[in-house]
Structures are given as C-alpha cells and as structure tokens.
Amino acid sequence: MAMEEVFEKLRTLQNILSEKIKLEHEVEEIPKILVTQEELLSRLKKTFIDKNLEFEKCRSSEAEFRNLLEEALSMREKSEKNMDAVNTQREYEALDKEIRDAADKEQQYRKELQREERMLADLDEQIKQNTALIEQQEQDLEERRRGIETEVAGKKAQIEKLEEEERNLIPGLDPEVLFKFERIIRNKMGRGIVAIKGGVCTGCHMVLPVQFANLVHQGEEIVFCPYCSRILYYEESDEEGADYFDNEDTGSLADLDDMEDEEYDEDEEDEESTGMEFEE
C-alpha cells in the first residue's frame, strides 16, 4: 500500500476515532447528570425520616400532657366535691390549697398540650409537603432516567456504526501503528496525524531537526513527532521553496560540527600566543 494511501486512511480514521471517543466520553458522563437529583432525593427522604421521628416524639409528649391534664382536672373536681364535707377551718384550707394546686397544674398542662398540638400540626404539614416533594422528585428522576437511557442507546448505536466504519478501513494498516495512533488521539484531543509545514510540526508547533523533516518529506515510512508523538506527513507550505531542506540554509548538526571546529582552532591560537609570551 502506497504511503499516501496510508496517510489518507489515517486521516479518515482520525475523524472516525475522534467522533467515537467523543461519544464514548458522553456516554460515560451522561449518567452523572442524575447525581444531583439523586442527592436531592436522598436529602428529602432523610428529612422525611427525621420529621416523622420528631412527629412521633411530639405525639408521645402530647399524649402525656393530655393524661396529666385529665389527672389535674379530676383532682380539682374531686377536691371541689369534698368541700361539702369540710368541718373545720384547717380542713378547708388544706382542701382549698389542693384545689388551687390542681388548677395551676391544669392551666400549665393545658398550655403544654396546646403547644404540642401546634407542633404536631406544623410537623404534619411539613411531612405532607415533604412527601409531595419526594413523589415529584422520584417522578422527575424516573423520567430523566428513561430519557438518559434513550439518549445513551442512541449514542451507542452511533458508536457501533463508527466501529463498523473503522473495521472496514483498517485492513492493510500496521496493528502496532493503529494501537499507537488511537492512544495518541485519546491523549491529544482528537489529533493523531498532522502535517509538517516549514519544518514545523503543526500539532505541537515545534521546529523539527532538518534530517527528521527530510525523512518526513521523503514519505517512505510512518514517522512520529519526537515532541508530541503524532504521526507526521509532509505538506508544502506557501513560503517553502524547493531548496527548503538544504543543510546550508538551516541550522543542522553539520553546522554544529563546523562551529566546534572553529572554536577548537581559536583555542589553539590562544594557546600558541600564550606559549610565546611565556618564552619571552
């Protein structure tokens, strides 16, 4: 298979893989939308349980104060009936005190009972509201789940279609290259194959060594960018001339060797000059 055909397949595959990876990510993220609603429902249910416990406690207190009120009322009425049988002043004073104590307790218990009854009414209303909210939230959550299931099913169908296109496209491509290529696309925001223009990788915008750029220009093998790992293919730039890849016009390893030779010659001249001065 000609390299140009390979590059064309890789560019097409890049679009397929990018879309597939995007859909896979969406399928993973969509259910997370429910987390907020589920947390809200959980808080509502906890509030419902707490309110019911508080309601039961209040109802128990209400029953207790009702019994105490009935006892105080019964004691007062009994003491008042006994007034008819009083014979002495001392008996009268003692019985009168019992009546007054019972009346005070009756008044106190009545106030406590009224307070508990108001609290029961408030709690009952809160529980009813909480129950309605829970039912509404459960209904909304169920509808949202069904909607999400439909949406996820649609995206999975799209993924299956893309995978079929992928299977039809990859015959003839190196499996190892395909493995690296998909991993690069996942890590490089959907771009696994990019052009080299003017000696620059258009993926990471790094200037490539001249020998490396020439290798890409030859187009005889798949070359990965040494900086961003993307697959590179050559593309003529507007400013680029036919002699662009000339070692004399670009900084190359050969230039570095020449510079080292010049520095070495200068060092030798300095040593000779120093030696002459020392002899004098």
Backbone bond lengths (Angstrom), bond angles and torsions (degrees), N, CA, C in turn:
res aa  C-N    CA-C-N  psi(-1)  N-CA   C-N-CA  omega(-1)  CA-C   N-CA-C  phi
1 M - - - 1.468 - - 1.527 109.28 -
2 A 1.340 116.55 130.00 1.461 120.92 -179.47 1.525 109.80 -65.61
3 M 1.349 115.98 147.73 1.452 120.58 -176.66 1.525 111.53 -62.78
4 E 1.332 117.51 -34.20 1.462 119.49 179.19 1.528 110.34 -63.61
5 E 1.334 116.00 -36.38 1.466 120.57 177.00 1.522 110.29 -68.23
6 V 1.344 115.80 -38.57 1.472 120.65 177.19 1.518 110.30 -61.91
7 F 1.328 116.55 -46.80 1.469 120.38 -179.88 1.537 111.17 -62.49
8 E 1.326 115.68 -39.29 1.464 119.36 179.52 1.529 110.45 -64.91
9 K 1.339 115.62 -40.26 1.460 119.59 177.24 1.529 110.93 -64.13
10 L 1.318 115.76 -41.39 1.466 120.20 -179.57 1.529 111.01 -65.51
11 R 1.332 116.92 -38.56 1.462 119.55 178.13 1.535 110.99 -65.37
12 T 1.330 115.96 -40.71 1.471 119.75 177.01 1.530 110.33 -66.69
13 L 1.331 115.22 -42.50 1.465 120.32 179.47 1.525 110.87 -63.82
14 Q 1.331 115.73 -34.16 1.467 119.69 178.29 1.528 111.11 -59.64
15 N 1.317 116.76 -43.07 1.465 120.37 178.80 1.529 111.19 -64.42
16 I 1.333 115.59 -41.11 1.468 120.23 -179.96 1.524 110.52 -65.29
17 L 1.330 116.44 -48.34 1.465 120.72 -178.14 1.525 111.66 -65.34
18 S 1.330 116.54 -39.34 1.467 120.32 179.59 1.519 110.94 -60.86
19 E 1.337 115.85 -44.91 1.460 120.47 179.89 1.531 110.50 -67.49
20 K 1.323 116.15 -40.57 1.463 120.07 -179.74 1.528 111.05 -64.43
21 I 1.324 116.77 -44.49 1.470 120.97 179.78 1.525 110.69 -64.22
22 K 1.325 116.24 -39.10 1.466 120.68 177.70 1.531 110.33 -61.56
23 L 1.333 116.97 -45.37 1.468 121.70 -179.85 1.529 110.55 -65.66
24 E 1.324 117.54 -40.17 1.468 121.16 178.45 1.526 110.56 -61.74
25 H 1.320 115.51 -40.68 1.470 119.69 178.18 1.522 110.42 -64.55
26 E 1.324 116.73 -41.46 1.468 120.17 179.34 1.524 110.98 -64.69
27 V 1.330 117.01 -39.09 1.464 120.96 178.62 1.529 110.46 -62.32
28 E 1.330 116.33 -35.93 1.469 120.46 178.01 1.526 111.66 -72.55
29 E 1.332 116.72 -36.01 1.462 120.77 -173.92 1.531 113.51 -83.24
30 I 1.323 116.98 -30.79 1.471 119.97 -174.60 1.531 112.80 -54.45
31 P 1.347 120.01 -48.37 1.473 119.04 -179.04 1.525 113.68 -60.46
32 K 1.320 117.77 -22.17 1.463 120.28 -179.18 1.532 111.57 -67.71
33 I 1.343 115.57 -18.57 1.463 119.64 178.32 1.527 110.04 -61.42
34 L 1.337 115.76 -30.45 1.461 120.55 -177.28 1.523 113.11 -74.65
35 V 1.325 116.71 -16.63 1.461 120.11 -173.92 1.524 111.30 -57.39
36 T 1.331 117.30 -45.53 1.473 120.99 -178.84 1.523 110.98 -61.59
37 Q 1.336 116.35 -44.77 1.464 119.66 179.65 1.526 111.36 -66.08
38 E 1.325 116.93 -38.72 1.463 120.34 178.90 1.526 111.21 -66.36
39 E 1.339 116.15 -38.46 1.466 119.52 177.17 1.523 110.84 -65.10
40 L 1.338 117.32 -41.06 1.460 121.40 177.90 1.524 110.59 -62.15
41 L 1.329 116.55 -44.07 1.461 120.57 178.57 1.520 110.76 -63.04
42 S 1.308 116.70 -39.83 1.467 120.69 178.77 1.525 110.95 -63.08
43 R 1.345 116.47 -41.14 1.473 119.65 178.57 1.528 111.05 -66.27
44 L 1.339 116.76 -39.79 1.459 120.37 178.69 1.530 111.21 -62.55
45 K 1.321 116.82 -41.10 1.462 120.59 179.72 1.529 111.32 -67.88
46 K 1.331 116.02 -37.36 1.463 119.06 177.20 1.531 110.55 -65.22
47 T 1.348 115.32 -42.13 1.467 119.88 176.91 1.524 110.24 -61.65
48 F 1.327 116.72 -40.33 1.468 121.75 179.02 1.537 110.50 -60.29
49 I 1.305 116.40 -44.69 1.475 120.90 179.53 1.528 110.48 -64.38
50 D 1.341 115.90 -45.76 1.471 119.85 -179.95 1.529 111.10 -62.08
51 K 1.317 117.08 -42.67 1.472 121.02 -179.94 1.526 111.02 -64.77
52 N 1.308 117.49 -38.08 1.457 120.77 178.31 1.525 111.90 -66.85
53 L 1.320 116.09 -39.61 1.465 119.61 176.00 1.528 110.54 -63.25
54 E 1.329 115.04 -43.22 1.460 120.26 178.29 1.529 110.52 -64.14
55 F 1.324 116.49 -38.24 1.462 121.57 179.59 1.531 110.22 -64.16
56 E 1.324 116.78 -44.87 1.465 120.66 -179.93 1.529 110.98 -64.29
57 K 1.329 115.84 -39.99 1.463 119.95 177.85 1.526 110.60 -64.16
58 C 1.321 116.87 -42.59 1.466 122.18 179.59 1.532 110.41 -66.18
59 R 1.321 116.27 -39.53 1.460 119.39 179.51 1.529 111.23 -66.29
60 S 1.327 115.92 -35.65 1.465 119.70 176.41 1.526 110.72 -65.04
61 S 1.349 116.15 -41.63 1.470 120.00 177.84 1.520 110.69 -66.02
62 E 1.317 116.30 -39.27 1.466 120.52 179.25 1.535 110.78 -61.43
63 A 1.341 116.50 -42.38 1.470 120.75 178.52 1.530 111.03 -65.25
64 E 1.322 115.51 -38.17 1.473 119.82 -179.92 1.530 110.77 -65.44
65 F 1.334 117.22 -46.60 1.473 120.04 179.27 1.531 111.20 -66.57
66 R 1.316 117.39 -31.26 1.469 120.55 177.38 1.538 109.71 -65.09
67 N 1.329 116.04 -42.75 1.467 120.07 178.21 1.530 111.31 -65.25
68 L 1.348 115.88 -42.20 1.469 119.39 179.08 1.524 110.89 -64.05
69 L 1.337 114.97 -39.51 1.469 118.86 178.28 1.529 110.76 -62.63
70 E 1.320 117.08 -42.73 1.458 121.17 179.29 1.536 111.06 -63.96
71 E 1.331 116.58 -38.37 1.465 120.32 178.11 1.519 111.12 -65.93
72 A 1.357 116.44 -44.58 1.465 120.29 179.44 1.522 110.33 -64.14
73 L 1.319 116.80 -40.94 1.451 121.93 179.06 1.531 110.66 -64.32
74 S 1.326 116.72 -42.89 1.464 121.29 179.26 1.525 111.02 -65.20
75 M 1.345 115.62 -39.20 1.464 119.89 -179.95 1.524 110.66 -66.89
76 R 1.304 116.93 -41.52 1.469 119.92 179.18 1.533 110.93 -63.43
77 E 1.328 116.05 -45.73 1.458 119.77 -179.58 1.543 111.59 -63.64
78 K 1.300 115.31 -38.04 1.473 119.58 178.61 1.523 110.75 -65.43
79 S 1.347 115.70 -42.78 1.466 119.68 -179.77 1.519 111.02 -65.76
80 E 1.354 115.07 -38.10 1.462 118.29 178.99 1.538 111.41 -65.10
81 K 1.328 117.78 -36.05 1.470 120.83 177.56 1.530 111.93 -68.21
82 N 1.337 114.88 -32.86 1.462 119.36 -178.63 1.530 112.36 -72.23
83 M 1.358 115.40 -13.40 1.461 118.89 -179.90 1.547 111.15 -60.51
84 D 1.330 116.01 -29.04 1.466 119.17 -178.09 1.535 112.02 -68.53
85 A 1.331 115.64 -20.11 1.475 118.67 -177.19 1.524 112.83 -100.91
86 V 1.346 116.93 7.95 1.473 120.53 -177.73 1.528 109.03 -71.97
87 N 1.363 114.58 135.95 1.466 119.28 -179.82 1.527 112.31 -116.41
88 T 1.336 116.85 -27.01 1.464 119.16 -175.55 1.527 109.35 -123.68
89 Q 1.334 113.32 164.51 1.466 119.79 178.46 1.521 110.93 -65.09
90 R 1.310 115.48 -39.17 1.473 119.55 -179.42 1.529 109.93 -62.51
91 E 1.318 116.75 -44.32 1.463 120.02 178.36 1.529 110.80 -62.30
92 Y 1.320 115.30 -38.98 1.462 120.51 179.46 1.526 110.83 -62.79
93 E 1.344 115.62 -46.90 1.478 119.77 -178.48 1.524 110.95 -64.27
94 A 1.321 115.99 -40.97 1.471 119.33 -179.48 1.526 110.70 -65.33
95 L 1.316 115.70 -43.73 1.456 120.17 -179.35 1.531 111.08 -68.91
96 D 1.322 115.43 -37.44 1.471 119.65 177.63 1.526 110.78 -62.62
97 K 1.327 115.75 -38.94 1.488 120.25 178.00 1.532 110.18 -65.45
98 E 1.294 117.48 -39.79 1.465 120.43 178.17 1.528 110.67 -62.07
99 I 1.339 114.29 -41.45 1.471 118.74 179.84 1.523 110.50 -63.78
100 R 1.339 116.64 -45.05 1.474 120.65 -178.69 1.535 110.41 -66.07
101 D 1.318 117.99 -41.76 1.479 121.20 178.43 1.525 110.79 -62.85
102 A 1.321 114.99 -42.95 1.462 119.08 179.52 1.523 110.70 -65.20
103 A 1.340 117.72 -38.55 1.460 121.69 178.92 1.529 110.96 -66.34
104 D 1.364 116.06 -40.19 1.475 119.44 177.22 1.523 110.84 -62.46
105 K 1.335 115.42 -45.14 1.462 118.78 179.36 1.534 110.67 -64.27
106 E 1.321 114.91 -39.51 1.464 119.75 178.79 1.525 110.74 -59.79
107 Q 1.321 116.22 -43.53 1.468 120.43 179.73 1.524 110.65 -66.17
108 Q 1.344 115.38 -42.79 1.475 120.01 -179.72 1.528 110.92 -63.42
109 Y 1.339 116.80 -47.48 1.455 120.67 -178.78 1.529 111.85 -66.03
110 R 1.334 116.09 -33.02 1.459 119.30 178.28 1.539 110.75 -64.85
111 K 1.365 115.45 -41.97 1.466 119.91 177.62 1.535 110.75 -63.19
112 E 1.338 115.96 -44.18 1.466 120.40 179.50 1.526 110.19 -62.99
113 L 1.320 115.98 -40.96 1.451 120.51 179.84 1.528 111.12 -64.12
114 Q 1.327 116.30 -42.96 1.463 120.37 178.67 1.534 111.05 -62.88
115 R 1.339 115.23 -40.34 1.470 119.72 178.45 1.530 110.54 -62.36
116 E 1.340 116.89 -45.42 1.459 120.87 179.71 1.526 110.96 -65.19
117 E 1.320 117.22 -36.95 1.459 120.52 178.93 1.530 111.03 -65.12
118 R 1.341 116.32 -39.75 1.476 119.53 176.94 1.527 110.47 -64.82
119 M 1.329 116.30 -42.27 1.466 120.16 178.87 1.525 110.42 -63.40
120 L 1.335 116.64 -40.11 1.469 119.92 177.89 1.519 111.29 -61.99
121 A 1.330 116.26 -42.73 1.458 120.51 179.84 1.532 111.04 -63.75
122 D 1.346 116.36 -42.60 1.472 120.83 178.78 1.526 110.88 -64.22
123 L 1.331 115.93 -45.85 1.463 119.77 -179.66 1.524 111.55 -64.57
124 D 1.326 115.58 -38.62 1.460 119.35 178.53 1.527 110.88 -62.35
125 E 1.335 116.87 -41.02 1.464 120.99 178.18 1.529 110.84 -66.29
126 Q 1.345 116.85 -41.90 1.461 120.88 178.57 1.529 111.20 -63.19
127 I 1.324 116.27 -40.48 1.463 120.39 179.85 1.526 110.38 -65.16
128 K 1.331 116.81 -41.21 1.468 120.59 177.41 1.526 111.15 -61.41
129 Q 1.350 116.15 -44.45 1.465 120.07 178.64 1.529 110.58 -63.97
130 N 1.336 115.64 -42.29 1.454 121.05 179.98 1.530 110.82 -63.41
131 T 1.319 116.05 -40.56 1.470 120.57 178.30 1.523 110.87 -62.83
132 A 1.338 116.53 -42.55 1.470 120.71 179.10 1.529 110.69 -63.87
133 L 1.333 116.36 -41.12 1.468 120.53 179.13 1.522 111.22 -64.49
134 I 1.334 116.41 -41.06 1.466 120.40 179.51 1.523 110.36 -63.65
135 E 1.326 116.66 -45.03 1.462 120.10 179.03 1.530 111.54 -61.35
136 Q 1.345 116.27 -42.50 1.464 120.52 179.40 1.520 111.11 -65.75
137 Q 1.348 115.40 -42.33 1.461 120.06 -179.48 1.529 111.16 -66.02
138 E 1.321 116.79 -40.06 1.468 120.21 178.23 1.522 110.56 -65.08
139 Q 1.319 116.40 -38.41 1.465 120.29 177.93 1.526 110.89 -65.86
140 D 1.341 116.25 -45.97 1.470 120.41 178.88 1.523 110.64 -62.12
141 L 1.332 115.98 -41.15 1.460 120.71 -178.23 1.523 110.86 -65.73
142 E 1.311 116.30 -40.74 1.467 120.15 178.78 1.524 110.43 -65.38
143 E 1.316 117.15 -42.86 1.466 120.17 177.57 1.524 110.98 -62.63
144 R 1.339 115.34 -40.91 1.474 119.71 179.41 1.530 110.52 -65.43
145 R 1.323 116.40 -38.58 1.465 119.79 178.16 1.534 110.90 -62.24
146 R 1.339 115.14 -44.79 1.469 118.11 179.44 1.527 110.96 -62.70
147 G 1.348 115.48 -40.69 1.462 119.15 177.92 1.521 111.85 -63.01
148 I 1.320 115.62 -40.69 1.472 120.55 -179.57 1.529 110.16 -67.55
149 E 1.325 116.50 -41.10 1.466 119.78 178.49 1.527 110.65 -59.67
150 T 1.331 116.35 -41.38 1.464 120.48 178.20 1.520 110.98 -65.41
151 E 1.345 115.19 -43.21 1.472 120.00 -179.84 1.521 111.23 -64.91
152 V 1.327 116.70 -44.17 1.464 120.85 179.72 1.525 110.57 -63.65
153 A 1.335 116.34 -42.33 1.467 120.25 178.55 1.528 111.04 -59.79
154 G 1.335 116.68 -40.44 1.455 120.95 178.21 1.519 112.26 -63.78
155 K 1.327 115.69 -42.55 1.472 119.77 -179.34 1.532 110.74 -69.84
156 K 1.332 116.88 -35.94 1.470 119.42 177.72 1.526 110.58 -66.19
157 A 1.326 116.30 -35.45 1.466 119.79 176.39 1.535 110.17 -64.03
158 Q 1.335 116.61 -39.78 1.463 120.83 176.62 1.524 110.72 -63.66
159 I 1.341 116.00 -40.53 1.469 120.42 179.48 1.525 110.34 -62.90
160 E 1.339 116.66 -43.47 1.464 120.38 179.23 1.525 111.12 -61.33
161 K 1.321 116.42 -39.29 1.465 120.28 178.68 1.531 110.44 -65.10
162 L 1.330 116.83 -41.92 1.467 120.91 178.61 1.522 110.72 -66.15
163 E 1.321 116.82 -38.35 1.467 119.86 178.86 1.525 110.64 -64.77
164 E 1.330 116.57 -35.68 1.465 119.90 176.44 1.532 110.36 -65.06
165 E 1.332 116.44 -42.65 1.468 120.06 176.49 1.526 110.05 -62.15
166 E 1.331 115.47 -38.78 1.468 120.00 179.20 1.525 110.85 -63.11
167 R 1.350 116.70 -44.93 1.466 120.66 -179.65 1.530 111.24 -62.50
168 N 1.321 116.57 -35.83 1.467 120.00 179.51 1.525 112.51 -73.20
169 L 1.325 116.20 -20.23 1.468 120.35 -174.09 1.524 113.34 -94.16
170 I 1.329 117.88 -30.01 1.472 120.30 -168.34 1.533 115.89 -79.98
171 P 1.343 120.59 -16.48 1.471 117.69 178.82 1.525 111.81 -54.19
172 G 1.333 115.58 133.40 1.457 120.88 -178.94 1.513 113.99 95.08
173 L 1.343 117.57 -12.39 1.464 120.57 178.67 1.523 110.41 -94.04
174 D 1.311 115.92 145.25 1.468 122.21 -179.32 1.538 110.26 -63.16
175 P 1.348 118.38 123.47 1.473 121.00 -179.53 1.531 113.01 -58.00
176 E 1.335 116.21 -37.94 1.468 118.92 179.91 1.526 110.65 -66.22
177 V 1.337 116.22 -40.67 1.461 120.76 177.55 1.530 109.85 -63.83
178 L 1.330 116.30 -40.66 1.466 120.83 179.15 1.519 111.48 -62.56
179 F 1.337 115.94 -41.32 1.469 120.22 179.52 1.532 110.36 -62.45
180 K 1.330 116.38 -47.42 1.463 120.84 178.85 1.533 110.90 -64.52
181 F 1.319 114.69 -40.22 1.460 120.83 -176.99 1.531 111.04 -61.35
182 E 1.339 117.23 -47.11 1.472 120.09 179.80 1.525 111.03 -65.53
183 R 1.325 116.59 -39.21 1.465 119.65 178.82 1.527 110.91 -64.20
184 I 1.328 116.25 -39.25 1.473 120.16 178.27 1.527 110.14 -63.76
185 I 1.333 116.91 -44.28 1.473 120.63 -179.52 1.521 110.56 -61.10
186 R 1.337 116.80 -40.97 1.469 120.22 178.98 1.529 111.51 -64.64
187 N 1.321 116.06 -34.48 1.469 119.88 -176.20 1.520 113.62 -91.53
188 K 1.331 117.49 -17.75 1.468 120.98 -173.60 1.528 112.39 -115.59
189 M 1.313 117.01 34.01 1.470 121.66 173.35 1.529 112.64 56.38
190 G 1.331 115.95 44.21 1.455 120.71 172.57 1.511 116.47 84.21
191 R 1.339 118.70 5.64 1.463 120.61 -179.67 1.526 109.45 -117.98
192 G 1.342 115.34 111.04 1.456 119.66 -178.81 1.509 113.34 -114.61
193 I 1.336 117.30 -16.49 1.462 121.89 177.91 1.517 108.17 -134.76
194 V 1.316 116.66 126.56 1.467 121.62 -176.79 1.518 109.88 -136.81
195 A 1.315 114.82 161.03 1.462 120.25 -179.68 1.528 110.43 -84.72
196 I 1.319 114.53 156.73 1.464 120.88 169.61 1.526 106.15 -108.74
197 K 1.323 115.85 123.53 1.463 121.58 -178.29 1.521 109.03 -127.00
198 G 1.305 115.61 129.17 1.454 119.30 178.60 1.515 112.44 57.65
199 G 1.318 116.88 32.25 1.456 120.61 179.89 1.511 113.74 76.20
200 V 1.344 117.03 10.87 1.467 121.70 -176.96 1.528 109.93 -117.76
201 C 1.329 116.42 132.78 1.465 121.08 174.67 1.527 107.90 -72.35
202 T 1.340 116.83 122.53 1.468 119.94 -178.27 1.524 112.61 -77.90
203 G 1.340 115.64 -2.05 1.462 119.16 176.22 1.512 112.39 -85.75
204 C 1.356 115.45 -49.18 1.469 119.98 -178.50 1.521 112.39 -112.21
205 H 1.366 116.69 -5.35 1.476 122.41 177.06 1.528 112.49 63.42
206 M 1.310 115.54 29.22 1.468 120.08 175.77 1.532 109.34 -96.02
207 V 1.348 115.99 142.13 1.461 121.11 177.07 1.528 108.35 -76.48
208 L 1.315 115.77 126.79 1.460 120.73 -176.39 1.532 110.31 -91.47
209 P 1.331 117.63 150.24 1.468 120.16 174.32 1.526 110.13 -57.53
210 V 1.318 116.61 147.81 1.463 121.66 -174.58 1.527 111.59 -60.48
211 Q 1.360 116.16 -43.95 1.460 118.51 -179.69 1.526 110.81 -61.76
212 F 1.312 115.75 -35.57 1.465 121.35 179.88 1.522 109.78 -68.76
213 A 1.330 116.52 -44.25 1.458 121.07 178.94 1.531 110.79 -62.34
214 N 1.330 116.73 -39.51 1.465 120.89 177.53 1.525 111.35 -62.39
215 L 1.335 116.06 -37.80 1.460 121.10 179.13 1.521 110.37 -63.35
216 V 1.330 116.12 -40.90 1.460 120.16 177.85 1.524 109.84 -67.06
217 H 1.341 116.09 -40.46 1.460 121.68 -178.83 1.523 111.25 -60.82
218 Q 1.325 116.14 -36.31 1.463 120.17 -179.25 1.527 111.24 -65.45
219 G 1.325 117.15 -30.89 1.471 121.55 175.42 1.504 114.48 61.78
220 E 1.340 117.72 35.04 1.460 120.86 -179.11 1.523 112.82 -98.76
221 E 1.340 117.15 -10.05 1.463 120.65 -178.85 1.531 109.07 -155.87
222 I 1.311 115.25 165.02 1.460 120.39 177.24 1.523 108.95 -80.08
223 V 1.320 115.11 126.83 1.464 121.26 -177.83 1.530 108.93 -121.31
224 F 1.331 116.00 133.32 1.462 121.82 178.34 1.527 109.62 -100.76
225 C 1.333 116.07 139.34 1.464 120.45 177.98 1.526 109.37 -61.54
226 P 1.338 117.82 130.19 1.470 119.58 -179.02 1.528 113.37 -70.13
227 Y 1.338 116.72 -11.64 1.470 120.11 -177.79 1.533 112.65 -101.75
228 C 1.335 117.80 -45.50 1.471 119.80 -176.63 1.524 113.19 -113.81
229 S 1.345 117.14 -2.57 1.475 123.32 175.19 1.521 114.32 72.24
230 R 1.342 118.93 4.54 1.465 120.33 178.72 1.531 110.28 -74.52
231 I 1.325 115.65 153.96 1.464 120.30 174.95 1.530 108.17 -74.00
232 L 1.322 115.97 137.73 1.461 120.78 -176.34 1.522 111.02 -111.75
233 Y 1.337 115.93 144.51 1.453 121.09 170.02 1.528 107.01 -136.59
234 Y 1.318 115.53 153.67 1.463 119.78 -174.86 1.529 110.59 -83.92
235 E 1.322 114.56 139.05 1.462 120.57 175.37 1.518 108.02 -141.11
236 E 1.334 116.38 125.66 1.462 121.64 -177.12 1.526 110.21 -64.79
237 S 1.331 117.61 130.95 1.465 121.01 176.38 1.520 109.49 -95.08
238 D 1.319 117.17 160.80 1.463 122.11 -178.05 1.510 111.32 -63.75
239 E 1.342 115.79 -36.38 1.466 119.03 -174.99 1.524 112.33 -86.28
240 E 1.335 115.50 -11.53 1.452 118.78 -171.40 1.509 111.61 -81.09
241 G 1.338 117.32 133.60 1.452 123.09 178.66 1.510 110.84 -99.85
242 A 1.304 115.32 175.01 1.457 120.24 -177.65 1.511 111.54 -65.47
243 D 1.345 116.72 -29.51 1.469 119.71 -176.85 1.516 110.64 -98.69
244 Y 1.373 118.12 26.77 1.467 119.82 -175.87 1.511 110.98 -60.52
245 F 1.318 116.36 -43.23 1.451 120.60 -174.89 1.521 110.85 -87.67
246 D 1.319 116.18 53.96 1.456 123.21 177.62 1.508 108.02 -105.47
247 N 1.315 117.66 123.66 1.455 121.58 -176.81 1.519 112.29 -60.55
248 E 1.366 117.17 -25.46 1.454 119.06 -179.18 1.516 111.54 -73.35
249 D 1.360 118.35 -25.54 1.461 122.31 -176.48 1.517 112.33 -93.50
250 T 1.334 117.76 -11.07 1.463 120.17 -176.91 1.495 110.13 -129.40
251 G 1.319 114.93 154.15 1.458 119.84 178.29 1.507 109.77 -67.15
252 S 1.354 117.62 114.59 1.454 120.49 -177.65 1.515 109.45 -126.27
253 L 1.319 115.35 177.83 1.463 120.09 176.93 1.520 110.45 -65.31
254 A 1.356 116.42 -29.73 1.466 119.86 178.76 1.520 110.31 -64.25
255 D 1.352 116.57 -40.91 1.465 120.56 178.01 1.508 110.27 -62.18
256 L 1.323 116.56 -38.23 1.456 120.40 -179.78 1.508 110.63 -64.22
257 D 1.361 116.87 -38.38 1.477 120.20 177.76 1.513 110.60 -64.63
258 D 1.367 118.25 -42.07 1.465 121.76 179.72 1.513 110.80 -61.70
259 M 1.343 116.95 -41.86 1.462 121.16 -179.30 1.521 110.58 -64.07
260 E 1.351 116.60 -38.44 1.465 119.71 179.33 1.514 110.84 -66.63
261 D 1.396 116.03 -37.90 1.469 119.45 178.96 1.524 110.40 -64.18
262 E 1.363 116.59 -42.02 1.458 120.65 -179.94 1.521 110.79 -63.18
263 E 1.343 116.33 -41.96 1.461 119.79 179.25 1.517 110.84 -64.50
264 Y 1.359 114.67 -36.53 1.463 118.69 179.93 1.517 110.80 -66.09
265 D 1.376 116.82 -42.01 1.474 120.38 178.85 1.513 110.33 -62.82
266 E 1.340 117.50 -41.31 1.460 120.78 -179.94 1.518 110.99 -64.04
267 D 1.327 117.08 -36.97 1.456 120.72 178.41 1.519 110.97 -65.09
268 E 1.355 116.22 -39.51 1.458 119.84 179.42 1.521 110.77 -64.44
269 E 1.359 116.13 -41.82 1.462 120.07 179.22 1.518 110.52 -61.92
270 D 1.322 117.12 -41.12 1.469 120.91 179.06 1.516 110.69 -63.14
271 E 1.362 116.39 -39.47 1.469 119.31 -178.88 1.522 110.43 -67.20
272 E 1.377 116.40 -41.20 1.460 119.72 -179.88 1.526 110.79 -63.26
273 S 1.342 115.14 -42.30 1.461 119.84 -179.87 1.517 110.66 -63.11
274 T 1.316 116.59 -41.46 1.459 120.78 179.54 1.511 110.76 -65.47
275 G 1.346 115.91 -36.58 1.470 119.71 -179.85 1.517 110.83 -67.28
276 M 1.302 118.31 -39.85 1.467 122.01 179.47 1.519 110.70 -63.42
277 E 1.327 115.28 -42.32 1.448 118.35 179.32 1.522 111.53 -64.09
278 F 1.314 116.67 -35.57 1.458 120.94 -177.72 1.535 109.43 -68.89
279 E 1.393 116.90 -39.04 1.447 120.58 -179.99 1.519 111.09 -65.17
280 E 1.333 116.41 -38.67 1.467 118.74 178.10 1.499 110.72 -62.51
